[in-house]
Amino acid sequence: LSSDPCYSYTVLDDPWRATDNRYTFSLKCDTDVYWVGWYRLFIHGQSVQMPDTCVDRLSCGTHAPLWLNGPHPRIEDGVVTRDVCGHWWNDCCGFRSNPIRVKACPGNYYVYEFVRPNFCYGTYCA
């Protein structure tokens, strides 16, 4: 089997990760997740991607939602590293989390090598 992350990923389908999910009383934090390998994002069974523009505070089930600070790659770019920001106070990048790797896949989707964020409360948005 291929070690290409486009064909060997874990599905991440948490509806609370949606950018339109405003503040909830049970805050999520991705430092509590044991991240290993590559992930493909879905919301309600639909393939989605991480936002690559600022996300409103108190979205994605958390205080400081994590978004990709940089463009998504093209297929020919292969695997790229991107910075991750968390929106807090009036600063879209008030928190800078650990960089992640991203790959564009045939079929018009992306896979992400998520790592443990360096603060709570932050979650990867979809």
N, C-alpha and C positions, 0 to 999 in steps of 0.2 A: 504494500500500500504506500501511497505517496506521503511524504512528510510535508507537502505543501499545505500551509494553514487554510487555504481556500477549500480544502477537502477534508481537513481534520480539525474541526473546531467544536466548541461547546456552545449550544444554544442558550442565550440569555434572554428570557422572555418575562420580565417583571413589569407588569402594567404601571406600577408606581414610578418607574424610571422615565415616564413620558414627560416631555417638556411642559405639557399643558396640565400636569398634575401639580396643583398648587399646594401650599403648606398643609401638612397633615400633623396630627398630634403624636403619631408614632414615628419619630424621626429615624431615618435610615442612615447607616454609615458604612461605606465600603472598606474601612480598615478592618471590619469584622469578618470579611470574606477571605477565604483561602484561594487566592488567584493562582491558577496554573494553566499555562497554554494560551490558546487563542479562542476568541469569542465572537459570535455573530449575534447582532441585536435584532430582536423582534418585539413588537408591541401588538398584543391580541392576534398573534399569528402572522402579522405583516412584517416583512423584512424592512428594517429602518437603519438609520445611521446615527452616529454621534453628531450633535450640532457642532458646527465649526464657526459659530458666531456666539456672542455673549447670550447667556440664558438668564432669565429673571431670577433674582434671589428667591428662596423659598419655593423652588420648583423641584421636580424629580424626587420628591419625597424627603427632602433634606433642607438644611440651611443654605449651604454654599454649593450649588450644582456644578458639576465638573463638565467642561466642554473642551473641545479640541482647538488649541490655539495655533492654527495653521490650516492650509487647505488639505482636503483629502487627496491622496495620490491618484495618479492614473495607473492603469495596468502596467504600462511600460516602465513606471518608476520602481516597481518591485516593492520591497518592504522599506518603509520610511519611519523615522522617529519624529514624533510630534510632542510639543509641550502641552500640558494640560493645566487649565486655569479653573479656579473656583470663584464665582461671583460673590463678593461680600462687601458690605458697606456700599459706597457708591463706586466701587472699583471692579470692573469686569474680571480683572485678574488679581483680586485682593489676596487670594491664596494661589500659590504656584505649587502644583502637585508634581509627583514624579512623572517624567516623560513616559509615553507608551509607544509601541510600534503598531503601525497600521499597514494593511495591504488591500489594494483594489483587486477584486476577483472577477473572472468571467461570469456573466449573468447579472452584472450591475449591482454587486453588493460589496461590503467591506468586512474584513475581520480585524479584530483588535487584540493586541497582547496586553491586557489590563494588568496592572501591578497595584500593590497596596498603596492607596493614597497616604500622604504624609500628615493628614489631619482629619479630625472629625469635627463637624458633621458634613461630609461630602459624599456624593454618589455620582457615578458615571451616568450621564443623561442619554436618552435615546429619543 
